[in-house]
Structure formats: C-alpha cells, structure tokens
Amino acid sequence: MNKINRANVKKPECLENKANEWTKEYIDKRKKNPSFWNWHQYKNEKVTSILAENLSQLTKFHCSYCGVFPLKQNIGGRSIDHFKPKSKFPELAYEWTNLFISCPDCQRNKGASFPYYQLVKPDEEAYEFDYWFEIDWIINKNFVVPNKSRTQKEQEIAQETIDWLGLNNGDRPKERLRELEKYKSSSVKDIWQWSYPFFLERGKN
C-alpha cells in the first residue's frame, strides 16, 4: 500500500453538506431493513460518480490497497470501499476518511469483515509502508510480509492487514513480479504509470 494523503483532494461538497443527514437516514432505515443502502444523488449527479473520481485522484487511479492500475470506469473496474464496513460501523457510512477506491479483488477479499486487531490504514498521517511491511524476495518470493524489526503486536497487525486484503493470495505475487520485469525493460520509469508502485519502488534496483 502506498501512502495516501487526504490533503491532496478536498472533501467532496456532497459529503460536506449531506453526510450527517444521509448517515442519520441510513441508521434509521436499517432498523427496519438491515440490508438498506443508498448512495443518493447530489445536484443531479450520482454520488458514486463524484466519490469515485475524487478517491481515484487521491491514489492516481491505483487501488488504495494492492496498487493495481488503472482503476478507471470500465477499465479493470473500481469500487468505493468502506474501510470499516458500513454494516458494522453505520455511523461511518458517509465518512470521507472511511472511503477508499478499491479494485474488485481487494474489496471481495475483505468483504464485510473487520478483524479484532487494529489494521494498517494507508491514509493515516504516520503511515509508511517500510514501517509496517517489507518484501520477502527470497523465501516466499514477492510476498508482502510484516517488518521483522517491529514489535510482536505490530507484526500481528501488519499480518492481519495482509490477510484481510489478500495481498499474497493466488497469483498476486507473480503478477507483481511480472509488472516489475516489464517495468525494468521499459523506457517509462514513472512508477505511477504502473501497477504496484510500492513494489516497484523496492524492486527496481
């Protein structure tokens, strides 16, 4: 996960003006219908469209979690994800700092679960990839693993985050390596024009 700086994109007007009202409505309607959900419209525009564009700008159209690129409408898909699921934290359903742009795989992996442990959140002011994680280049090739220099508790939090997002599931480690190999042989050296910039940054040399 690359660091996300919320200050780079202003909180959308629709949330500034309507978040409290929409949150109250959501909480009230869930009492009768637990599956109720509505993203609303704002000034004749779908709120999903407004948020997706703003959240994508925050990550330069990369998935907030795994870093796959590009996340654009009808190109690889993109979803608005609630970091803390709205089913368990309805008060955060329209909270700007709880919303992230995500690829379908990461959203499917995390689903509506939220582990007991604190999780690593990429928009926290103090977040740095190298504090929490490292890349295992030798034993589990290209796996994202907890930083072994951290405390036991911190390593548990990092591992819980890795498992929650499925960062090492299936072919993801191989996909990161393939992207790194293509990057090294390409003349395009801006890591933000590629998937997995956090991985490329640590493997390019």
Secondary structure, DSSP 8 states (H G I E B T S, - for coil): -----GGGS---HHHHHHHHHHHHHHHHHHTT-TT-----EETTEEHHHHHHHHHHHHTTTS-TTT--S--BTTBB--EEEESS-TTT-GGGTT-GGGEEEE-HHHHHHHTT---SS----TTSTT--HHHHEEEE-SSSTTEEEE-TTS-HHHHHHHHHHHHHHTTTSTTHHHHHHHHHHHHHTSS---GGGSS-HHHHHHH--
